[in-house]
Amino acid sequence: MASQAMISTVSSNLKALCNHQGIGAYALALGGAVLVLGLAYVFQPALAAWRRPRDHEPYTFTRYAPGSGLAPGTASSPGRRTRASAKAPIGEMKEESFPTLADAPAVLLSLVIPAYNEEVRLPVMLDTTLEYLEAWSQNPRSSLTYELIVVDDGSTDATVVVASEYSRRLGSDVVRVLRLRKNRGKGGAIREGMLHARGRYALMVDADGATDITCLERLLDATQAAEQGSSEGSMAVGVGSRAHYEKDSVATRAWYRTVLMKGLHLLVTVLISGRIRDTQCGFKLFTRGAIKVCFTTLHLERWGFDLEIVHVCDRLGVPMAEVPVRWQEVEGSKLITNKLDVVLASIGIFRDMLCVRICYLLGLWRTAPYSRAGLWPEGGKFGIKDQGVDTSQAARHGKGQRRRKAE
């Protein structure tokens, strides 16, 4: 409504100017109006981020104990379950607060699953994922412990009911449901899930199960290798890729998705980063240190959040390992369903690229405090300090500041 009123006002003013000054002035004014509206469109995500509440909302989850999975204090590790526990009667329920990144990691791997009206596709994805993780964790040579965090992004269907049923059956140490009061967008949902993950590593994965979950082991290996070779402490990101540069990367998608992806490659290289070819695959693995850098100050919550994450990592030199994954299109997409959606999506993503590039270039947006000094401010926005983060960079930074002041 506000944009329509703005356009109507601009049009009326242009007509009045044309009547008094002639067609030349009208053309000049029209060009200026187009420029103003274009800039307003480009910076709309920045305005939305600025208007977003800055206080972190506390979230709770329902703990089912002791009969519906892993109860607190059981001998089993988090992420390991048995058939007996899954079939046990329902126990008492109580609400507990989600942990934060300030807490020590309790499991090896967290899977953050954003879900918006996914009552149909979510059960298929959860069944496949849980079966795979359970088989992996039962391997005698495996040290895998895990949790799944389903982030309900303001769904209007039975997504919460479906996810909560898994939590009830398997236990809240295996499946937890984080509910957002309003729809925030995929990036916003993933951000909240990441900030409340208990894992040493956290994977963002789509609720439709488009990416083959068995690619996770290879992604984890690549991320750990990048982490060990990093000079930035515990920071590394594994990026699943649908690019066709390796034979074992098999991606079958509709032609309009291919057009969208190939068109993005050149723009991403120029505006965002030349290190990653496929920024939009919803299969990315983060170390706990990388989560703190990438998500605590994430500005974009919809189309371009992946772009901002990659750009931040590129600016800070965070190691990124791009790993080919198997991917197939799953029916039921809520974003791209026809050719018009391809055009609108392309325009939206290009707009977000420009916004990210300009805002960081001009200093309107800044990266997390860790990227500047290696430490989190006392009593910071999310109560996150230097838990598990290498502080050597902070020491060097602090010495340099004191030396400059002394001079």
N, C-alpha and C positions, 0 to 999 in steps of 0.2 A: 504493500500500500504506500509506504513512504517513497519507494523508488518510482512508482507511477505518478505520485504527486510532484516529485522532482522533475520528471520528464515533461509533465504537463506545464509546469511553471516555466521551464526552459523554452518550450515550444512557444508559449504565449509571448515571452520576452523577445524571442527571435522574430516573430511576426511583427511585433510593434517596431522593432529596430528596422526591419525591412521596409515598412511603410514610410519611415522617416529618412533613412540613410541610403536606400537603394540596394540592389542585389549584391554588390561587392561587399558591403558591410555585413549583409546577411550571410554570405559564404564564409567570411572571416569568423563571424560569431558562431556559425554552425560548426566550423572546424574546432574552435575553442571548446564548444559544448561537448563535442565528441571526445576531445582529449580529456576533459574533466570527468566525463562519465567512464571513460576507459580506465583512468587512474583509480577512480572509485571502485571499479570492478576488480582491478588487479589487487588493490589493498583491502578488499573486503575481508579476506581471511585474517589479516593483521588486526582489523577493527574488531572482528569477532573474538580473537584471542585476547585483545585488550579489555573487552567488556566482560569476559568470562570471570566468574568469581575466583579469587586467588586463594581462598582458604580451602584446605584439603578436607573433603567430607569423610568422616569416619564411616566405615562399613562393618557390618556384622554378617556372620553366617550361622546357619543352624547346625549345631552339633547333635548328631544322633548317637546316643550311648545308652547302655552298652551293647545292645543286641543287633545293631544294623550295620555291622562292618567293624572296622578297627576302633575300639574305644580307647580313650586316653589311658596310658599306662600299661597297655598290653605288651606282650613280649615281641610281637611282630614289628618289623620296621615299617615306617610310613611308606605307603605305596605297595606293600605286599599284602595280599589278602588270600583267604582260603575259601573253598566252597562252603565249608561249615559256617564261616562267619557271614558269608553273603546270604545264607538262608536262615540266619538266626532271627528270632522275633524282634520286633521294633522295641527299642528301649526309650528312655526318657529323652526329651529334646530340650535344648537350651540355646540361647543366643550368645555368641562370643564375638569379640572383635577380631578382625583380620589382623595378622601380623604385618609389619612394615619392613622395609629394607634395612632399618636400624637393627633388626633382630638378626641373630646368626642364622645361616641357612640350616634347615632341618631335613631337607631331602636333596638328592642330587639334581633332580630334574622337575621343573614345573612346566605344565602345558597350559597356556592361556588361550582360551577359545572364545572369541567374541561371537555373540549370537543375537540376531534380531529376527524375530518371527521365524524360527528354525525348528518348529515342533516336528516337522516331517523329516528333514535331513539330519538333524542332530543325533537321533538314536542310532542311525546307521554308522555315523562317524564315531560315536562313542564306543559302540560295540567293537568295531574294527580296531580302534586305538587301544582300548583296554585289553583286548585279547593279545595284541602284539606286545604291549608293555609287560603284561603278566608273564608271557613266555620268556621275554628278555630277562626279567628280574629273577625268574626261577632257574636260570642258567647258573650252575655252581661257580663259574668263573666271573659272574656278573656281580657288581656292587650297586646295581641300579635300585634306587628308591625314587618314588615319584608322587606327584599330585596333579590333578586336573582342576583348573579353575574355569568354570563356565561363567562368562560375564554376560548377563542378560542386559541388552542395550535398550531398555524401555519397550520390550516386546508387547504386542497387543494380543498375541495368541497364547498357546499353552507351553511356550518354551520353558518358563520357570518351573512349571509342574513336571515336565519331562526331565529336566536336569535335576530337580530336587529328588525325584524318584531314584535316580542313580546314587545320589548322595545318601539317601535313606538305606538303600540296599547294600552299598559297598562301604559306607562309613565316610564321614566328613574329612578324614585324613587322606582319603583317596580322591573324592570328588567334592568340591566346594562350589557353591553358587553365590556369585556377587551380583547384586541387583542394582542397576542404575535407575533412578527415579524417572529421568527423562532420556530420550534418545540423544546420544552424544556423537554418534558416528563410530565407524570401525576403529579409527585411531584413538578416540577417547576411551572406548571400551578396553582396548588393548593396554592403553596407558594405565588405567586403574588396576587391571589385572596384574600387570608387571610390578607395580608399586606395592602389591600385597602378596607377591609370590614368596614361597619359602625355599625355592630351589637355588642351588649354586649356579645352575644354568636355567634359563627360561625360554621356552619355545612359543612363538606366536603361530597359531595354526588355524585355518579357516574351519568353520562349522560344517561346511559341505563335504569335507573329506576329499577335495579335488587333488591334493598332493598325496602321493603314496607315503603313508606313515613309516614304512620300512626304510625310507631314505634318511630317517632320523639318525641312525647309527653313523652313517658316513658324514652327515652334517656335524655331529658331535665330535667325531675324530678330527675333522678339519678345524673346528673352532678351538679345540684343545691344543692343536698344533700351533695355531695362530697365537693363542694365549701364551704358550710357552716361549715363543719367539718374540714376544712383544716387549718393548721398552717402556710401555705405559702401565706396568703393573698387571692387574687382573682384568684388563679390558680386551675384549675381542668379540666379533660378531660373525656368525655364519649365515650366509645369504643363499637360500635356495634359488635356483635359477632354471628357467624354462627355455633358455637360449639353446640354439641348435648346433653349438660348436663341438659337442661330443656325441658319439654314437649312442652312449648309454643314457642320454637325456632324451626321452621320448615324450613329446607333448602333442596331444591331439586336441585341437581347439577349433571353434568356429572361425570362419575367415575374418569376420569383423574384429575378433579379438587379436588375430594375427596382425591385422592392419594397425590396430591401436598400439600393440607392443612394438612393432618395427618403427612406427612413427615416433615413439618415445625415445628410442635408443639414441638418435642423433641429438635430440634436445637435452636428454639427460647428460650426455657427454659434455655438451657445451655449458650448460647452466648448473648442473648439480655435481657430478663426479664422473671421471673417466675410468674409475676402478671397477665399477659394477655395471653390467649390461642390463640385467633384469632387476629393476628396483621394486617392481610391483607384485612379485610373487609373495603370497601370504604365508611363507614358511621361513621364518628367520629365528636364529638361536642367539641368545645374548648371555654373556657372563654377567655375574652380579654387578661387577664394576661398570660394565657397559650399560646396564639398565639405569644406573644412577646418572650417567652422563646423558643418555639419549632420551629418557622419559621424564625426568623431573622438571625439565623446562620445555617440553614439547608444546609447540604452539598450534600446529595444525591437527585437527581431530577427524577430518573427513578424507577427501580425495588424496591430498598430498602428504599425509603423515609419513609414509615410507620415504618419500623424497627428502623430507626434512631430516629424518634419521640418518640416511646415507650421507647427506650434505654435512651434518654435524660430525659424523665419523671421519669424513674426508678432511674437514677443517682441522680436526684435532689429531689426525694421524692414527686413529684407532684401527687396528688390524681388521680387515674384512676378508673372509674367505668365501668366494662364490663357488657353490657346489651344484652340479646338475642334479635335477630331481625328476622323477616321473610324475607327470601331471595329466589329468584329463578333465574335460569340462563336465560339470554336473548340472543337470537341469534344475531350474528353480532360482536362478540368479535374480537378485532384486535391484541390481544396478544397470546391467546391460542386457536388454532383451530384444532390441531391434537396431536397425541401422541409425536411426535418429539418436539413440542412446550413445552410439559410438562417437558421433559428432560432438554431442554435449559433453561426454566424458573426456574426449580429447581436449576440448576447449577448457574444461575445468582443470584438468591436470596441467596444461600449459600455463594457465593462470597461476596455479599454485607454485609452479617452478619459478616463474618470474617473481612472485611474492617472496619466496624463500631466499632467492638469490639477492634481491634488492634489500630486504630487511636485514639480513646478516651483513651485507656489504656496507650499508649505511650505519650499522650499529644499533638499529631499532630493536633487533633481537640479539640476545647474547646466549652463549652456551652456559651449561651448569657451572656453579662455582668451582667444582673440581677441576675443570679444564683450565682454570686460571691459576689456582693455588694448590690444588691437590687435596684440599680439606673442605669440609662442609661447615658453614657458619654455625656457631653455637645457637641451638634453638631455631634452626632454619625452617623453611617453609614446610618441609615434610618431616621434620625431626630427624633428619638423616645426618649422621656424622661420618667419620672416616672408618666405619666398620669394614674391615677386610679390604681396605684400599691402600695401595702403596703410597706412602707420604714422602718419598724421596724427592719428587718433583716439588712438593710444597716447601721442603727445606731449602732447595736451591732457589726457589722463587723468593722465599723470605729473606735469605741472605743477600740476594741481589737488591731487594728493596732497602734493606738496612744500609747496604754499602752506598747506594745512591743518596740516601738521606744524609749519611755522614759526610759525603762530598759536598 
